């Protein structure tokens, strides 16, 4: 069959979609785009915000218009079954717990396919490796634990096998991802930690570099900080803040204070000076007045973040925050979001300027123009460099010369 896989949402969804494509290829099917008349279209949905819900519905309708049999999976499908029935009769739904076997289900095969990795037709230059699923936290605004369940870790040996396979295919970087990767290994016997997993991956592979996705601030241990100076663990952390006011953090049920957050990131930045540090911020959470918002602005200004992800608060049905008082008017949320977007632009520009004159390791992502390639540096910057022999997924050393578009421009050099 010709199968199209359409994906919304987080890196975990993207990792799962890549695994679905690999399973389809291993079963003898082909992966095509929506415009190539697929027999089946799998839509991997997201429900983290109201906007995500809307995008999921739009993507499902696009898939239906293609004439393919449409199969819907992911968190929106898990939690919004009634809305799915309103889109079209007879939509086939596969739950998150069955997503990894979706090709078997569609082929009416009872046996689980052996674990395999194929290079999909639209392979990423920096493939995602899913190391865990689910979340044990109970943040008051979040439905993901309802959709994904408690934290469940993949065995160390299985993760190592996948990373080795990708290294053997010639990939120069993998991104470790999951719903809450800082909880990795606590459910395994014997118990391990994320930093222990990263240590094993670095020791038992030869050259592939490793990047970790989003981590909670209290999950960054000394061992991980040491590894960030290793050269193969990318000097890049994404550490959600959500609010710079302790009262709001308490209502969000976030397990840290602003003081504790600041102390930990200061420690990391002191040990890894050129670290790329990103964060998430929720704007307009119930109860956020001007005082609380200004506290958030001050903290964001003081910490040398290299980028900010800004999310206007969105009610999620069934969450404690959806029934809280102190609602923030939509126009106030928009105004505050715009202010933080301006701060984000300043932060990004300042961090990029600090790279001028440095030599960075860049994973090639492909041609940007006939004269330029583009890729991602170890510290998560978009780098544009003059053409040289460069296959997607390979590493090129680039000396940074100037700001360019959304990143930096530089010239390839032989080595650092």
C-alpha positions as CSV (number, residue, x, y, z in Angstrom):
1,X,0.0,0.0,0.0
2,X,0.9,3.6,-0.4
3,X,0.9,5.2,3.1
4,X,1.1,8.9,4.0
5,X,1.9,9.9,7.6
6,X,1.0,13.4,8.7
7,X,2.3,14.7,12.0
8,X,1.5,17.5,14.4
9,X,3.0,18.4,17.8
10,X,6.0,17.4,19.8
11,X,9.3,15.7,19.0
12,X,7.8,12.5,20.6
13,X,5.1,12.5,18.0
14,X,7.6,13.1,15.3
15,X,9.7,10.2,16.6
16,X,6.7,7.9,16.6
17,X,5.7,8.9,13.1
18,X,9.3,8.0,11.9
19,X,8.9,4.6,13.6
20,X,5.5,4.1,11.8
21,X,7.2,4.9,8.5
22,X,10.0,2.5,9.2
23,X,7.5,-0.3,10.1
24,X,5.6,0.4,6.9
25,X,8.7,0.2,4.8
26,X,9.8,-3.0,6.6
27,X,6.4,-4.5,5.8
28,X,6.8,-3.8,2.1
29,X,4.6,-0.7,1.9
30,X,5.8,2.7,0.4
31,X,5.7,6.1,2.1
32,X,4.2,8.9,0.0
33,X,3.0,12.5,0.4
34,X,-0.6,13.4,0.7
35,X,-0.5,14.6,-2.9
36,X,0.6,11.2,-4.2
37,X,-2.8,9.5,-3.9
38,X,-2.1,7.4,-0.8
39,X,-4.2,4.3,0.0
40,X,-4.0,5.1,3.7
41,X,-3.3,8.4,5.5
42,X,-2.3,8.2,9.1
43,X,-2.8,11.5,11.0
44,X,-0.7,11.7,14.2
45,X,-2.5,14.4,16.2
46,X,-1.8,16.8,19.1
47,X,-4.0,18.3,21.8
48,X,-1.6,20.4,23.9
49,X,-3.5,23.7,23.2
50,X,-6.8,24.7,21.6
51,X,-4.8,25.7,18.6
52,X,-3.4,22.2,18.4
53,X,-7.0,20.8,18.4
54,X,-8.0,23.1,15.6
55,X,-4.9,22.1,13.5
56,X,-5.6,18.4,14.1
57,X,-9.2,18.8,12.8
58,X,-7.9,20.7,9.8
59,X,-5.3,18.1,9.0
60,X,-7.9,15.3,9.3
61,X,-10.2,17.1,6.9
62,X,-7.3,17.5,4.4
63,X,-6.6,13.8,4.6
64,X,-10.3,13.0,4.0
65,X,-10.3,15.1,0.9
66,X,-7.5,13.0,-0.6
67,X,-9.8,10.1,-0.9
68,X,-7.5,7.8,1.2
69,X,-8.7,5.7,4.1
70,X,-7.9,7.9,7.1
71,X,-6.6,6.6,10.4
72,X,-6.3,9.0,13.3
73,X,-4.0,8.5,16.3
74,X,-2.2,10.7,18.8
75,X,-3.3,12.7,21.8
76,X,-6.2,14.6,20.2
77,X,-7.6,11.2,19.0
78,X,-7.1,9.8,22.5
79,X,-9.0,12.6,24.4
80,X,-11.4,14.1,21.8
81,X,-13.3,11.1,20.5
82,X,-16.7,12.9,20.3
83,X,-15.2,15.7,18.2
84,X,-13.7,13.1,15.8
85,X,-17.1,11.6,15.3
86,X,-18.4,15.0,14.3
87,X,-15.8,15.3,11.6
88,X,-16.7,12.2,9.6
89,X,-18.4,8.9,10.2
90,X,-16.3,5.8,10.3
91,X,-12.9,7.4,11.0
92,X,-10.6,4.7,12.2
93,X,-8.9,5.6,15.5
94,X,-5.8,3.9,16.9
95,X,-5.0,4.7,20.6
96,X,-1.6,5.9,21.8
97,X,-1.0,2.6,23.5
98,X,-1.3,0.8,20.1
99,X,0.5,3.4,18.0
100,X,3.7,1.5,17.8
101,X,1.8,-1.5,16.2
102,X,-0.3,0.6,13.8
103,X,1.0,-1.0,10.7
104,X,0.3,-4.5,12.0
105,X,-3.2,-3.3,12.9
106,X,-3.9,-1.9,9.5
107,X,-2.5,-5.1,7.8
108,X,-4.6,-7.3,10.2
109,X,-1.4,-9.0,11.3
110,X,-1.4,-10.5,14.8
111,X,2.4,-10.8,15.2
112,X,4.4,-7.8,16.3
113,X,7.0,-6.8,13.7
114,X,10.6,-7.2,15.0
115,X,12.2,-3.9,15.9
116,X,13.9,-2.4,12.8
117,X,15.0,0.9,11.5
118,X,14.6,1.9,7.9
119,X,15.7,5.2,6.3
120,X,12.4,6.8,5.4
121,X,12.1,8.6,2.1
122,X,12.0,11.9,3.9
123,X,14.6,11.0,6.5
124,X,15.6,13.6,9.1
125,X,19.3,14.6,9.2
126,X,19.1,14.5,13.0
127,X,16.8,11.6,13.8
128,X,14.7,11.4,17.0
129,X,15.1,8.4,19.3
130,X,12.2,8.0,21.7
131,X,13.5,6.8,25.1
132,X,10.3,7.0,27.2
133,X,6.6,7.8,27.1
134,X,4.1,9.2,29.6
135,X,4.4,11.6,32.6
136,X,4.0,11.3,36.3
137,X,3.6,15.1,36.9
138,X,0.2,16.7,37.5
139,X,0.6,20.2,36.2
140,X,-2.8,21.9,36.6
141,X,-3.0,23.1,32.9
142,X,-1.9,19.9,31.2
143,X,-3.9,17.0,29.7
144,X,-0.9,15.0,28.4
145,X,-0.8,12.6,31.4
146,X,-4.4,11.8,30.6
147,X,-3.5,11.1,27.0
148,X,-0.2,9.3,27.6
149,X,-0.4,7.7,31.0
150,X,2.4,7.3,33.5
151,X,6.1,7.4,32.7
152,X,7.4,4.2,30.9
153,X,11.0,3.8,29.9
154,X,12.5,1.9,27.0
155,X,15.3,-0.6,28.1
156,X,18.8,0.8,27.9
157,X,19.9,-2.0,25.6
158,X,17.1,-1.2,23.1
159,X,17.9,2.5,23.1
160,X,21.6,1.7,22.6
161,X,20.8,-0.6,19.7
162,X,18.8,2.0,17.9
163,X,21.5,4.7,18.3
164,X,24.2,2.3,17.1
165,X,22.0,1.4,14.1
166,X,21.6,5.1,13.2
167,X,25.3,5.7,13.6
168,X,26.0,2.8,11.3
169,X,23.7,4.5,8.7
170,X,26.0,7.5,8.8
171,X,24.0,9.9,11.0
172,X,26.1,12.3,13.0
173,X,23.5,13.3,15.6
174,X,20.5,11.8,17.4
175,X,17.9,13.6,19.6
176,X,16.7,11.8,22.7
177,X,13.1,12.5,23.1
178,X,10.0,11.5,25.1
179,X,7.1,13.1,26.9
180,X,9.2,13.6,30.1
181,X,12.7,12.3,29.5
182,X,14.0,13.5,32.9
183,X,12.0,10.6,34.4
184,X,13.8,8.1,32.3
185,X,14.8,4.9,34.0
186,X,13.1,5.2,37.4
187,X,10.7,2.4,36.4
188,X,13.4,0.1,35.1
189,X,15.0,-2.7,37.1
190,X,17.8,-2.0,37.9
191,X,16.9,1.7,38.1
192,X,19.0,4.0,36.0
193,X,18.9,7.8,35.3
194,X,19.0,9.9,32.1
195,X,22.6,10.9,32.7
196,X,23.6,7.2,33.1
197,X,21.8,6.4,29.8
198,X,23.7,9.3,28.1
199,X,27.0,8.0,29.6
200,X,26.4,4.5,28.2
201,X,25.5,5.9,24.7
202,X,28.6,8.0,24.6
203,X,30.9,5.2,25.8
204,X,29.4,2.5,23.5
205,X,29.3,4.5,20.3
206,X,32.2,6.0,18.4
207,X,31.3,9.4,17.0
208,X,27.6,10.2,16.9
209,X,26.7,13.2,19.0
210,X,23.7,13.2,21.3
211,X,21.2,15.9,22.0
212,X,18.6,15.9,24.8
213,X,15.2,17.4,24.4
214,X,13.2,19.3,27.1
215,X,14.2,18.7,30.7
216,X,12.8,19.9,34.0
217,X,15.2,22.0,36.0
218,X,15.4,19.6,39.0
219,X,16.3,16.8,36.6
220,X,19.6,18.2,35.6
221,X,22.2,16.4,37.8
222,X,25.9,17.0,38.1
223,X,26.8,14.1,35.9
224,X,24.7,15.5,33.1
225,X,26.4,18.9,33.5
226,X,29.8,17.2,33.2
227,X,28.7,15.4,30.1
228,X,27.7,18.7,28.5
229,X,31.4,19.5,28.3
230,X,32.1,16.2,26.7
231,X,32.0,17.4,23.1
232,X,29.5,14.8,22.0
233,X,26.6,15.7,24.2
234,X,25.3,18.8,22.5
235,X,25.7,22.0,24.7
236,X,22.0,22.7,24.5
237,X,19.3,22.5,27.1
238,X,15.6,23.4,26.9
239,X,14.4,23.9,30.5
240,X,10.7,25.0,30.9
241,X,10.1,28.0,33.2
242,X,6.4,28.7,32.5
243,X,6.3,31.6,35.0
244,X,8.6,33.9,36.9
245,X,6.2,34.2,39.8
246,X,6.2,31.7,42.7
247,X,2.5,32.1,43.3
248,X,1.7,31.2,39.7
249,X,4.1,28.3,39.7
250,X,2.3,26.9,42.8
251,X,-1.1,27.2,41.1
252,X,0.4,25.5,38.1
253,X,1.7,22.7,40.4
254,X,5.2,23.2,39.1
255,X,7.7,21.5,41.5
256,X,10.3,24.3,41.8
257,X,10.6,27.9,42.8
258,X,12.1,30.8,40.8
259,X,15.0,30.9,43.2
260,X,15.8,27.2,42.7
261,X,15.4,27.5,38.9
262,X,17.7,30.4,38.8
263,X,20.4,28.7,41.0
264,X,20.4,25.6,38.8
265,X,20.6,27.4,35.4
266,X,23.4,29.7,36.8
267,X,25.3,26.6,37.8
268,X,25.0,25.0,34.4
269,X,25.9,28.2,32.6
270,X,28.9,28.7,34.8
271,X,30.2,25.2,33.9
272,X,29.2,25.3,30.2
273,X,29.7,29.0,29.1
274,X,28.5,28.8,25.5
275,X,25.5,26.6,26.3
276,X,22.3,27.2,24.3
277,X,19.6,27.6,26.9
278,X,15.9,27.7,25.8
279,X,12.7,27.8,27.8
280,X,8.9,27.7,27.7
281,X,6.7,30.5,29.1
282,X,2.9,30.4,29.6
283,X,1.3,33.9,29.2
284,X,-2.0,34.7,30.9
285,X,-2.4,31.8,33.3
286,X,-5.4,32.4,35.6
287,X,-4.4,34.8,38.3
288,X,-1.5,36.4,36.4
289,X,-1.8,40.1,37.0
290,X,0.6,42.8,36.1
291,X,2.8,42.1,39.1
292,X,3.1,38.4,38.3
293,X,3.8,39.1,34.6
294,X,6.4,41.7,35.4
295,X,8.2,39.2,37.7
296,X,8.3,36.8,34.7
297,X,9.7,39.5,32.4
298,X,12.4,40.4,34.9
299,X,13.5,36.8,35.3
300,X,13.6,36.3,31.5
301,X,15.6,39.4,31.1
302,X,18.1,38.4,33.8
303,X,18.8,34.8,32.6
304,X,20.9,34.6,29.4
305,X,18.4,32.5,27.5
306,X,19.2,32.0,23.8
307,X,15.6,31.6,22.9
308,X,12.0,31.6,24.3
309,X,9.0,29.6,23.4
310,X,5.9,31.6,24.3
311,X,2.5,30.0,24.7
312,X,-0.7,32.1,25.5
313,X,-2.6,30.1,28.2
314,X,-5.2,27.8,26.7
315,X,-8.0,26.1,28.7
316,X,-7.8,22.3,28.5
317,X,-11.0,20.5,29.3
318,X,-10.8,18.4,32.5
319,X,-7.8,20.2,34.0
320,X,-7.8,22.0,37.4
321,X,-6.8,25.4,35.8
322,X,-9.9,25.3,33.5
323,X,-12.1,26.0,36.6
324,X,-9.9,28.7,38.2
325,X,-10.9,32.3,38.6
326,X,-8.8,35.3,37.7
327,X,-9.1,34.9,34.0
328,X,-6.9,37.0,31.8
329,X,-8.6,38.9,29.0
330,X,-7.6,37.7,25.4
331,X,-6.3,41.2,24.5
332,X,-4.1,41.3,27.6
333,X,-2.7,37.8,26.7
334,X,-2.0,39.1,23.2
335,X,-0.2,42.2,24.4
336,X,1.9,40.3,26.9
337,X,2.8,37.7,24.3
338,X,3.9,40.4,21.9
339,X,6.1,41.9,24.6
340,X,7.8,38.5,25.2
341,X,8.2,37.9,21.5
342,X,10.2,41.1,21.3
343,X,12.3,39.9,24.2
344,X,12.8,36.6,22.4
345,X,14.1,38.3,19.3
346,X,16.6,40.3,21.4
347,X,17.8,37.1,23.1
348,X,18.2,35.2,19.9
349,X,20.1,38.0,18.2
350,X,22.4,38.5,21.2
351,X,23.3,34.8,21.4
352,X,23.9,34.5,17.7
353,X,26.2,37.6,17.8
354,X,28.3,35.8,20.4
355,X,29.1,33.0,17.9
356,X,30.8,35.3,15.4
357,X,34.4,34.2,15.0
358,X,33.8,30.7,16.5
359,X,34.1,27.4,14.6
360,X,31.0,25.3,15.1
361,X,30.2,21.6,14.2
362,X,27.3,21.7,11.9
363,X,25.1,18.7,10.9
364,X,24.2,19.3,7.2
365,X,20.5,19.3,6.5
366,X,20.7,20.0,2.8
367,X,20.9,22.6,0.1
368,X,19.4,26.1,0.9
369,X,20.3,27.5,-2.5
370,X,22.7,26.3,-5.3
371,X,25.4,28.2,-3.5
372,X,24.5,27.5,0.2
373,X,23.9,24.5,2.4
374,X,22.1,24.7,5.7
375,X,22.4,22.8,9.0
376,X,22.2,22.8,12.8
377,X,25.2,23.5,15.0
378,X,25.9,21.7,18.3
379,X,24.4,24.7,20.1
380,X,21.2,24.5,18.1
381,X,21.7,27.4,15.7
382,X,20.7,27.5,12.0
383,X,23.9,27.8,10.0
384,X,24.2,28.7,6.3
385,X,27.5,27.8,4.7
386,X,29.0,27.8,1.2
387,X,28.7,24.6,-0.7
388,X,31.2,21.9,-0.1
389,X,30.8,18.1,-0.4
390,X,28.1,17.6,2.2
391,X,25.5,14.8,2.5
392,X,22.5,15.4,4.8
393,X,23.4,14.1,8.2
394,X,27.2,14.7,7.8
395,X,29.2,17.1,10.0
396,X,30.9,20.2,8.6
397,X,33.1,22.5,10.6
398,X,32.1,26.1,9.9
399,X,33.8,29.3,10.9
400,X,31.0,31.9,11.7
401,X,31.3,35.2,9.9
402,X,28.0,37.1,10.3
403,X,24.3,37.1,11.1
404,X,22.2,35.7,8.2
405,X,18.4,35.3,8.0
406,X,17.3,33.3,11.1
407,X,20.8,32.1,11.9
408,X,24.4,32.6,10.9
409,X,26.6,32.5,7.8
410,X,30.0,31.0,7.7
411,X,32.7,29.3,5.7
412,X,33.7,25.6,5.9
413,X,37.1,24.9,7.5
414,X,39.0,21.6,7.8
415,X,38.6,21.2,11.6
416,X,38.2,23.0,14.9
